[in-house]
Amino acid sequence: MKFVDEAFIDIAAGDGGNGCVSFRHEKYKEFGGPNGGDGGRGGHVFAVADPNLNTLVDYRYSRRHEAKRGEHGMGSDMFGAAGTDITLKMPVGTIITDAETGEVLYELLTPGEVITIAKGGDGGFGNMRFKSAINRAPRQKTPGWPGEKKNLKLELKVLADVGLLGMPNAGKSTFITAVSNARPKIADYPFTTLHPNLGVVRVGPEQSFVVADIPGLIEGASEGAGLGHQFLRHLQRTRLLLHIVDLAPFDDAVDPVAQAKAIVNELKKYDQQLYNKPRWLVLNKLDMVPADEREARVNDFVKRFKWKGPVFEISALTREGCEPLIHAIFRHVQSEQRTENEPVEVDPRFAGDAPA
């Protein structure tokens, strides 16, 4: 299935039905009076966060979405029926923005969350609404109100705890395959992933976290080179970035330190907040390095890269070193979740005014 993380749609809620002008006409009933009913309201447009979806591809080819209008009022005190609502299913993590102003309207962050993105118009009043002691035979009615119409931009930012960062062919797809249930394409020749992959890593009973693998970055990505820059938005909601580096590149002339520095520079140019996220260094493909050279090569890389943070040495292909890494990741994610869920301290002097 094609991965689509951006789409534009037009939505229109239903117009309200018109009110009715009618009078009661029955045999042996002299003073029937007005009996025109109100029009029905127009249908609403809802959006629901569906955890079973992971792409906006449905909205790439189906742009216009309209709810039904309300029925008109009728005689004999009959009100019009409300228009049928429509519900648009969207992936969790979808941001709904006004396409004309750029204003962010809604964010779908909770599975099953339902929001109203366009309200249907109210129905018009029939003439029975205008009856009074001095106006016994009103002939007034009002038309239905128009429903809301909007041009929207849908943007998907996947909800993942950990994001994988690195050059193409650094071994990100192999790593996510080794530790999670994701199964991206892997081959013994150089190529790049074309769309993000999500994988759930099971650490233990009821202990898991989500990893996002995006297409690899290349130098100049912040200016639009390559594919990775299109998907950097998917790393903005992560709690931790893993910078995966290939210590045994195909081409001996390639310097892994220069590649790693280029990635960091592109990240900084793209988004300073993303650059400031916690980032760990993961040195991959150690199975391709002779055992007696590993320690020297790792120390040389760390020294030249001037890295002060956590360093992990792994081989995603043989799964060497992956187990300690995923346990460390889980502990970090768990501590971040606890910090986010801690109650905000309230000054005792204003405790009575704090919301429950």
N, C-alpha and C positions, 0 to 999 in steps of 0.2 A: 504494500500500500504506500502511496506517495505521501511523504511527510510535508504538511503545509502548516506553517505557524503564523500566517498572516492572511487576512481576508477582509474584503469590504462588502457590506450588505446594506440594503435599503429595507426598512421595516415600516409598516403602517398599521396602526390600530384601527379598529372599525369605527365608523361614524355612528352616532346615535340615531335611532329612528325618529320620525316626525310625530308630533302629537296629532290627534284627530278631532275634527269638528263634527259632532253627531248629536241628534236629539231622539229621545225615546218616542217611538210611534207604536202604540199597541191599542187594540180595540178596547173600548170602555175605560181607557186611561186618559183622562183629559189633560192634565198638566204633567206631561212626561218629563220635561226638563232636559238639560244637557247630559249626555252619557259618553262623550268622546274620551277614550283612554290615552295614556301617555305612550310615547315610543320607548322601545327597549334600548339599553345601553349597548355601545359597540364592544366588540371583543377586545380583550387585552392581549399583549404580546409578552410572554414570560421567557426567561432564560433559566436553565437548570444546569448545575455542574454535574456532569455524568462521569464517574470514575472509570467507566469502560471505554471512554474515548481518549485518544492521545494525539489527535490531529484535527485541523480545521478544514480538511479537504472537502467536506460536504458543502461548505459555504463558498468554495472557490467556483463551483459550477451552478450553484443555486443562490442567486443574489437577492431576489425580491421575495419578501415574506409579508403577507397581508392577512389580518384577521377579518372576520365577517362583520358586516354592519348590523345594527339592531333592527328588528322589525318595526314597522310603523304601528301606531296605536289604531284601534278600531272602535266601532260603536259597541253598545251594550256593555259599557264599562270595561272593555277588554284592553289590557296593556299589551304592547308588543314584546316579543321574546328577546332576551339578550343575545347579542352576537356570539358566535363560537370563539373561544379563546384559542390561541396557538402557543405551543411551548417549543422553544428551540434548545436542543441538547448541545452543550458545549463542553470541552475538556476542562478538568480542574486546572486552574492557573490561568484562565482566559481573562484578559483585560479588555474591557469594552470602552471605546473612546469615541467621542464625537468627531466624525471625519472632517467636519468643516472648521471647528474651532480648536481641535486637538485636546479638548478637556477630557480627562479621565472620568467616566461616569460610574463604572462599577468594576469590581474585581471578584471573580468566582474562585474562592480559596478553600471552600469546605465542600466535600462530596455531598451531593444531594441538596445543596443550597439553591433556593429558588428566589429570583428577583423579578420585579416588574420593570421591563425596559420601555414599554409604551402603553399608556392607558387609553382605553376606549372612550369615546365621547358619550356624555349623558344623553338620555332620550329627551325629546321635547315634551311639553305639557299639552294635554288635550283640553278641550273646552270645559270639561267638568271641573277642572282646577280653578276656573275663573268665576264660578257661580257664587253669588252673594245675595244678600237681601235686596240690594238695589240693582243687581244685574242678574235677572232671572234667566235670561236666554243669551249667554255670552257666545260670541262667534270667534273668539280669539283662540289661537293655538300658537305654539312655538316650534321651530324646526329643531332637529337634533343637533347636538354639538359635534364638531369634527373630532376624530381621533388623532392622537399624536403621530407624527411622521418624522422619522429620523434617518440620517445617513450615518452609519456606524463603521468603525474600524475595529476588527477583532485581532488581538495579538496574543499569542500563547507564550507564556513563560512557564516551562515545566517546573513542578515542585519536586526538587531533589535535595537531599541533605549534603551530598558530596558531588563535586564537579571535577571531571578529568580535563586537564589542560596539557597541551603539548603539540609538537610538530606532527605532521603526517608520518605514519609508520613508526611512531614512538612505542607502539605496543598497547595503546589505550583499549582497543577492541579486544585484544587478547586478555588483558587484565580484567575487563568487565565480564568476559566469558568465564574466566577462571574463578571469580569470587561471587558471581550472581547468576540469576536465571536468564539473563539476556543472551541472545545468540546472534550477534552481528556477523557480517561477512569477514572471514579471515583467510588469507592466502599467503603463499610463500614468495610473493612478488610485491613490489612497491605499489600501493594505491591508497586513496584516501576515502574515509567514510563520507557518505553523501548526505546523511541526515542524522539527527541525534538519536541515541539509544538510551533507554532507561532500564535499569536492572535493580532488583531487590536482593540485598545481601542478608542472608539469614545467619546471625551470629549464635543464636541459641533460642530456646522456647520463648516466644513473644519478644524476641530481641532482634531487630532488623533495622536497616536504613536503606535509602534509595540513592543509587549512583547514576549520574548523567554523563554520557560520553558524547561530546560534540565533535564535528569535523575538525581536523587539525588546523592550527594557525600557521601562517607563513609570514615572512617579513613583508610589511606593507599592508597587513590585514586591516588595520584601522582606517586605511584609505580605500579599502574595497578589494584588495587583492585576495584571491582564493575564496573558499567557501566559509571558513571558520567564523569570520566577522559577522555573518548573517545570523549565527546562532549563539553569539556571546551573551545575548539577553537571557538565555536559559541558565547561565551561571549566576545571575544576579540574586536569586533567592536561595542559593546554597549556603550552608554553614561553614564549609571547608572546601578548599581547592587542592587537588593533588596535581603537582607539576611533574608529569612523567617524562623522563629523559632517556633516550636510547644511547647507552654507553658503547654499543657495538654497531655503528651505522654501516650500511651497505658500502658506501663510498669512504675509503680511508682518508680522503682529502677533507671530509666534512669534520668540523670541530664541534663537538657536542656543547661546549661551553658557549661558543658564539651563538648557536641555535637557541640555547636556553635564555641567554640575555636578550635575544631578539623577541622571544615570546613575552618576556616580562615587560619590555618596552612597548609592545603592541597592546598589552593589557592596560598599561598605564595611560596610553594615549586614548584608548577606547572609553574607559570609565575609572576615575580615581577611586570611587567607592569599591568597585570590584577589585582594584589593585590592592586595596587595604584589607581585604578579607584574609582570614587565616589561610596560610598556604604552606603545604609540606612538599618536600623534594623527594621524589621516588625515582631511584636509579634502576632502570629496567634492563633486561637482556643480559644479566650477569652470567647466564649459562653459555654465552658466546665468548666470554672472557676467560682465559686460562686461570685456574684456581690460584696459582702463585702470583698472578698479576692483579688480582681483583682489588686487594687492599690499597696498593699503590695507585691504581687508576682512580679509585673512589676518592682517596685523599687528595690527589692532584686536581680532580674535578671540583671538589668542594672548596679547595684553596683558591683556584683561579676564578671560580664563580662568586667567591666572597660570600658564601651562604652561612647564615648564623642560626637558621631554624632547624626543625627536625629533619633528619635524613633517614630514608629507608632503602635498603638494598634488596631487590627482588628479581625473580625470573618469572614473569607471568606465564610463560610456556610450560615450565616444570612446576609452577606454583610454589617455588622456593621463596620463603620470606613473606608470602601473602597472608598467612594466618596471623602472625603478630601485627601486621599492618591493619587488618580489618578489625581486630580487637581494639587497637589504639584508636581507630576511627570511631568505633561505636562509643567508647568512653568519652571522646571529645563531643560527639553529637549529643550524647545523653546529658553531659554537663551544660551544653548550650541550651538544650530544651528546659532543663531545670532553671537556668538563669532567666529565660524568657517567661517562665510561668510563676516566678517568685512574685508575691504580692507587693505592691508599691507601699513603701513606708509613709504613713500619714503623721503629721505633727499632732501630738496629743491635744494641743490647744484648739485644733480645727477638726478633731475626730468626729464631733457631732454633725458637722456639715458635709462629711464625706459620703459619697453615694454608697448604698448597700452593696 
